[in-house]
Amino acid sequence: MNEDEDQNKKAAWTTALVVLYGACLGAALFQILTLPPEKSASAKETPRMSMKRDSRPSVAVVPIYGTITIGEDGPFTNNGTDRLNKRLKEIGERDDVKAVVLRINSPGGSVGAVQEVCDEIEKLKASGKTVVASMGDIAASGGYYIAASADKIYANPGTLTGSIGVIFELANVEELIKKIGVKVDPIKSSVHKDIGSPFRAMSQDEKIIMQSVIDDAYGQFVDAVAKGRKMDREQVKILADGRIYSGTQAKSNGLIDELGNLEAAIAKAAELSGIKGKPKILYEEVPWERFLQSFSQSSKQTLFRLPGSQLAGHLAYLWQYSE
């Protein structure tokens, strides 16, 4: 077989695999969209929680899963701040919702996005609603920042949390550019306009400027934890060296209140808000959820994650090793 025939054969196989992959996705989407309506609450199966209006006192569960970013949700992201904040605002305006449980399973996200979510949580509390955080596998960095704004925090013994700090990663491809013979000539209005350019190393002055930004954002994080946890700021700084903690360690250090699962967090939220008996639970279905449920978590990570961090070049409250 000559080289041209070999290339043609490889191209044919590639085309066939792409077509097969597309057909599988289309079939999965068709099956999901044509599923019959969910059974009513009177059915024997456990009913799906919803955000339908009801006069009974309720606890709303708000999922915060994955990396938190500014913008709308998409088919493979559930934590665009536009939608998440709208959800929190709607809950805040409902008289039947007495408490909110933030179900957090997140390594954090961009600084601005995390702080926007916390602003909405503060408004919820100001409206008289109890807010309890329930940590899943991970609630680190920005995930913990959000949890710290809650009235109470629950975590599993093995939850990974903490990672109090801020990171700003920049690539430097200067040597690679030189090897391939490419030259970049920026035209800029002032000396620091291209600070952080991947095509050259930063000067010492620029490193000082960037470190000052990092230090300021770090101070905001420490202040938020000290306020939310009612801890001394210096005590928080001792814990805030970027390391992660298990749920058990976090409890020993005062970063969380109790060890317990989501059900325990819901029960505490109901108790603190004065709801008698077993509370009604409200849960809003995330857009694209049915579609995503047709794939395992590992499949989603393998098939849909773009190369590199989606927060590269962003100031981030992010535990990067969880990505």
C-alpha positions in Angstrom: 0.0 0.0 0.0 1.5 3.4 -1.0 1.5 6.5 1.1 -1.5 8.1 -0.7 -3.6 5.0 -0.2 -2.7 4.8 3.4 -3.7 8.5 4.0 -7.0 7.9 2.2 -7.7 4.9 4.3 -7.0 6.9 7.5 -9.2 9.7 6.3 -12.0 7.3 5.6 -11.8 5.8 9.0 -11.8 9.2 10.6 -14.9 10.3 8.7 -16.7 7.1 9.6 -15.9 7.6 13.3 -17.1 11.2 13.3 -20.4 10.2 11.5 -20.9 7.3 14.0 -20.3 9.6 17.0 -22.7 12.2 15.6 -25.3 9.6 15.0 -25.0 8.3 18.6 -25.4 11.9 20.0 -28.4 12.5 17.8 -30.0 9.2 18.9 -29.4 10.0 22.5 -30.9 13.5 22.2 -33.9 12.2 20.3 -34.6 9.6 23.0 -34.3 12.1 25.8 -36.5 14.7 24.1 -39.2 12.1 23.4 -39.4 10.7 26.9 -42.9 10.7 28.4 -43.8 13.3 31.1 -42.6 12.6 34.6 -45.0 10.8 36.9 -47.0 12.9 39.3 -46.3 13.2 43.0 -49.1 10.7 43.6 -47.1 8.0 41.9 -45.4 5.4 44.0 -41.9 6.4 42.7 -40.2 9.3 44.5 -41.4 12.4 42.8 -38.9 14.8 41.2 -38.5 18.0 43.2 -39.6 21.1 41.3 -40.0 24.8 41.6 -43.8 24.8 41.3 -45.6 27.3 43.5 -47.1 26.0 46.7 -48.1 27.8 49.9 -46.5 25.3 52.2 -43.2 26.4 53.9 -40.4 25.0 51.8 -36.7 24.5 51.6 -35.1 25.3 48.1 -32.0 23.3 47.1 -29.8 25.2 44.7 -27.1 23.1 43.0 -23.7 24.7 42.4 -21.7 22.2 40.5 -18.5 22.6 38.5 -16.4 25.7 37.7 -18.2 28.9 38.3 -18.0 31.5 35.5 -19.6 34.7 34.4 -22.3 34.3 31.8 -25.2 32.0 30.8 -25.4 28.2 31.2 -24.6 26.0 28.3 -25.2 22.3 27.5 -22.0 21.3 29.4 -21.9 24.0 32.1 -24.4 24.5 34.9 -22.9 27.5 36.7 -23.1 30.6 34.5 -23.7 33.4 37.0 -26.5 35.0 34.9 -28.7 32.0 35.4 -27.6 31.1 38.9 -28.1 34.6 40.2 -31.5 34.8 38.5 -32.5 31.5 40.3 -31.4 32.9 43.7 -33.2 36.1 43.1 -36.5 34.3 42.2 -36.1 32.2 45.4 -35.6 35.3 47.4 -38.9 36.8 46.2 -40.9 33.7 47.1 -42.8 33.9 50.4 -43.2 30.1 50.6 -39.5 29.5 50.6 -38.2 29.9 54.1 -34.7 28.4 53.7 -32.1 27.7 51.0 -29.6 24.9 50.8 -26.6 25.5 48.6 -25.5 22.1 47.3 -21.9 22.8 46.4 -19.7 20.5 44.4 -17.2 22.9 42.9 -13.5 23.7 42.8 -14.3 27.4 42.6 -14.2 29.8 39.6 -13.3 33.3 38.5 -13.1 35.9 41.3 -15.8 38.1 39.8 -18.2 35.2 39.3 -17.8 33.9 42.8 -18.3 37.3 44.3 -21.5 37.9 42.2 -23.0 34.7 43.6 -22.1 35.7 47.1 -23.8 39.1 46.6 -27.1 37.3 45.8 -26.7 35.0 48.8 -26.3 38.1 51.1 -29.6 39.4 49.6 -31.3 36.1 50.4 -30.2 36.4 54.0 -31.2 40.0 54.2 -34.7 39.0 53.0 -35.0 36.8 56.1 -34.2 33.4 54.6 -31.9 30.9 56.2 -29.0 29.7 54.0 -27.2 26.4 54.7 -24.3 25.1 52.6 -24.0 21.4 51.9 -20.6 20.3 50.5 -20.3 17.3 48.2 -17.0 15.8 47.0 -15.4 19.2 46.8 -16.1 22.7 47.8 -12.6 24.3 47.5 -11.4 27.8 46.9 -14.3 29.7 45.3 -16.6 26.8 46.3 -15.6 27.4 49.9 -15.8 31.2 49.5 -19.5 30.8 48.6 -20.1 28.3 51.4 -18.6 30.7 53.9 -21.4 33.2 53.2 -24.0 30.7 54.5 -25.5 30.6 58.0 -24.3 27.0 58.5 -22.0 24.7 56.6 -22.2 21.0 56.4 -19.6 18.7 54.8 -18.9 15.0 54.5 -15.9 13.7 56.5 -14.0 13.2 53.2 -15.1 16.4 51.4 -12.2 18.4 50.0 -12.5 22.0 51.0 -10.4 25.0 51.9 -7.8 26.0 49.3 -8.3 29.6 50.4 -6.3 31.7 48.0 -6.2 33.1 44.5 -4.3 32.2 41.3 -3.5 33.9 38.0 -1.8 31.6 35.5 -0.1 33.0 32.4 1.7 31.1 29.6 5.1 32.2 28.3 5.8 30.9 24.8 8.6 33.3 24.1 11.3 30.6 23.5 8.9 28.6 21.3 8.2 31.7 19.2 11.9 32.2 18.7 12.4 28.6 17.6 9.8 28.8 14.9 10.9 32.2 13.7 7.9 34.3 14.5 8.2 37.8 15.9 5.5 39.7 17.7 5.5 43.5 17.6 2.8 44.9 19.9 1.7 48.5 19.3 0.5 49.8 22.7 -0.6 53.0 24.4 1.6 52.6 27.5 4.3 50.5 28.9 2.1 48.0 30.8 -0.7 47.7 28.3 0.4 44.2 27.3 1.2 43.0 30.8 0.9 39.2 30.9 1.6 38.8 27.2 2.4 35.1 26.4 5.0 36.3 23.9 7.5 37.7 26.4 8.6 37.4 29.9 7.2 39.9 32.5 9.5 42.5 33.8 10.2 42.8 37.5 7.9 45.8 37.7 5.1 43.9 36.1 5.5 41.0 38.5 5.1 43.4 41.3 2.0 44.9 39.8 0.4 41.4 39.2 1.4 40.3 42.7 -0.4 43.4 44.2 -3.6 42.4 42.3 -3.3 38.8 43.6 -2.7 40.1 47.2 -5.7 42.3 47.0 -8.0 39.5 45.8 -6.5 37.2 48.5 -7.3 39.8 51.2 -10.9 40.0 50.0 -11.1 36.2 50.3 -9.7 36.2 53.9 -12.1 39.0 54.8 -15.1 37.1 53.4 -14.2 34.0 55.4 -13.5 35.9 58.6 -16.9 37.7 58.3 -18.9 34.6 57.3 -17.3 32.3 59.9 -17.1 35.0 62.6 -13.4 34.2 63.0 -10.4 36.4 63.7 -8.8 37.6 60.5 -5.3 36.5 61.6 -6.6 33.1 62.5 -8.1 32.8 59.0 -4.8 33.8 57.5 -3.0 31.0 59.2 -5.4 28.5 57.6 -5.4 30.4 54.2 -2.2 29.3 52.7 -3.8 27.6 49.8 -3.9 24.1 51.2 -7.0 21.8 51.1 -8.6 20.2 54.1 -10.8 17.2 54.5 -14.2 17.8 56.0 -13.0 16.4 59.3 -10.0 18.8 59.3 -12.2 21.7 58.3 -14.5 21.1 61.2 -11.5 21.0 63.7 -10.3 24.3 62.3 -13.7 26.0 62.4 -14.1 26.3 58.7 -17.4 24.3 58.8 -20.1 23.7 61.4 -21.1 20.0 61.1 -20.4 16.8 59.4 -23.4 15.5 57.5 -24.9 14.9 54.1 -27.5 16.8 52.1 -30.4 15.5 54.0 -28.9 16.6 57.3 -28.3 20.1 55.8 -31.9 20.3 54.7 -33.2 19.3 58.1 -31.0 22.0 59.7 -32.2 24.6 57.3 -35.8 23.7 58.1 -35.1 23.8 61.8 -33.4 27.2 61.7 -36.2 28.7 59.6 -38.9 27.5 61.9 -40.5 24.9 59.6 -42.2 22.2 61.7 -42.0 18.6 60.6 -40.5 17.3 57.4 -40.2 20.2 55.0 -41.3 20.4 51.4 -38.2 20.5 49.1 -37.9 22.5 46.0 -35.3 21.8 43.3 -35.1 23.5 40.0 -34.2 21.3 37.1 -31.0 22.5 35.3 -31.4 23.1 31.6 -29.8 20.3 29.5 -29.9 18.0 32.6 -31.7 15.2 30.8 -29.3 15.3 28.0 -26.3 15.2 30.3 -27.7 12.4 32.3 -27.3 10.1 29.3 -23.5 10.3 29.8 -21.5 9.2 32.7 -19.4 11.8 34.5 -16.1 10.4 33.0 -17.6 10.4 29.5 -18.6 14.0 29.9 -15.1 14.9 31.0 -13.5 13.0 28.2 -15.8 14.0 25.4 -16.7 17.6 26.1 -13.9 19.2 28.1 -11.8 21.6 26.0 -8.0 21.5 26.3 -6.7 23.7 29.0 -8.4 25.5 31.8 -11.4 27.6 30.8 -10.1 30.2 33.3 -6.6 30.5 31.9 -5.7 34.2 32.0 -8.4 35.0 34.6 -8.0 35.9 38.2 -9.5 32.9 39.9 -10.5 31.4 43.3 -9.9 28.0 41.9 -8.3 24.7 43.1 -6.8 23.9 39.8 -5.8 20.3 40.4 -9.4 19.3 40.5 -9.9 20.3 36.8 
